[in-house]
Amino acid sequence: MTRPDPIPARDLPPGAVRRSGEWAVGNRDGRYFAVSRRCRHQLADLAEGSLDAEGCLVCPWHQSRYDVRTGEMVEGPRGFLGYHGPTPGYTQLVAALGRLLRLRVRRAVRRGDDVVLE
């Protein structure tokens, strides 16, 4: 497994998510995390996502939500391809697959002025 470059901690204020190699690295209320960057739905870059009020990583394309501690998809997408809206049945199917095909999780810690992945 390659070791990505450290991220300056000042670039990861609470609520921020950044790219570090193949990882989406973020700050969840002072606790750093790293998960694999590709959404299990349609491979959107999760490093371009955001954190919601519950600390879940939200996909920038169709708002699938991930628990950053486990990599599990906790809520399925709200759309597919270019469509954004209700998708009864499909959303539940993708969420079930996302619980099985979790994001990879890696430990992220602050060392001095940087956040590094272990």
C-alpha positions in Angstrom: 0.0 0.0 0.0 1.5 3.3 -1.0 2.0 6.0 1.6 0.3 9.3 0.4 1.8 12.6 1.1 0.9 14.2 4.4 -1.8 16.9 4.4 -1.1 20.1 6.3 -3.6 20.1 9.2 -4.5 23.7 8.5 -6.0 22.4 5.2 -8.3 20.1 7.1 -10.5 22.2 9.4 -13.5 20.5 11.0 -15.9 19.5 8.2 -13.3 19.4 5.4 -12.6 16.6 3.1 -9.5 16.5 0.8 -7.8 14.1 -1.6 -4.6 12.2 -0.7 -3.7 9.7 -3.4 -6.4 7.1 -3.5 -7.9 8.3 -0.2 -10.6 10.8 0.9 -9.2 12.3 4.1 -11.3 14.4 6.4 -11.8 16.0 9.8 -14.9 14.9 11.6 -15.1 17.3 14.6 -11.4 17.0 15.3 -11.1 13.3 14.5 -9.4 12.6 11.2 -10.4 9.8 8.9 -9.4 8.3 5.6 -11.6 6.1 3.3 -11.2 5.0 -0.3 -12.2 7.7 -2.7 -14.7 6.0 -5.0 -18.4 5.9 -4.2 -19.9 2.3 -4.4 -22.8 3.7 -6.5 -21.3 5.2 -9.6 -17.6 5.8 -8.6 -17.9 9.5 -7.8 -14.8 11.0 -6.1 -15.7 11.1 -2.4 -12.8 13.6 -1.9 -15.2 16.1 -3.4 -17.9 15.1 -1.0 -18.9 16.8 2.3 -19.7 15.8 5.9 -23.2 16.1 7.1 -24.4 17.0 10.6 -24.1 13.4 11.7 -20.5 13.1 10.6 -21.3 10.9 7.5 -19.4 11.5 4.3 -21.9 12.5 1.6 -21.3 11.6 -2.1 -21.2 14.7 -4.3 -23.2 13.1 -7.1 -26.3 11.4 -5.6 -25.9 12.0 -1.9 -25.2 8.4 -0.7 -24.0 8.6 2.9 -21.1 6.7 4.4 -20.0 6.0 8.0 -16.4 7.1 7.9 -15.5 4.8 10.8 -16.6 1.6 9.1 -16.9 2.5 5.4 -20.5 1.3 5.3 -23.0 3.0 3.1 -25.7 4.1 5.6 -28.1 5.7 3.1 -28.4 4.9 -0.6 -28.3 7.3 -3.6 -31.0 9.9 -4.5 -30.8 9.4 -8.2 -28.6 7.8 -10.9 -26.7 8.9 -13.9 -27.8 12.6 -14.5 -31.1 12.2 -12.6 -31.5 13.5 -9.1 -34.7 12.5 -7.3 -36.6 9.5 -5.9 -35.6 6.0 -7.0 -37.8 3.6 -5.0 -36.4 0.1 -4.7 -33.1 1.1 -6.5 -31.9 3.2 -3.6 -32.5 0.3 -1.2 -30.7 -2.1 -3.5 -27.6 0.1 -3.8 -27.6 0.7 0.0 -27.7 -3.0 0.6 -24.8 -3.6 -1.7 -22.9 -0.6 -0.1 -23.3 -2.3 3.3 -21.5 -5.4 1.9 -19.0 -3.6 -0.4 -17.7 -1.1 2.2 -15.2 1.6 1.5 -11.7 0.8 2.6 -10.8 2.5 5.9 -7.4 3.7 6.9 -6.2 5.4 10.1 -5.5 9.1 9.8 -3.6 10.9 12.6 -2.1 14.3 13.2 1.6 14.4 13.6 2.9 17.9 14.3 1.5 20.2 11.6 0.4 17.4 9.3 -2.2 14.7 9.0 -0.7 11.4 7.9 -2.2 8.0 7.0 -0.9 4.9 8.8 
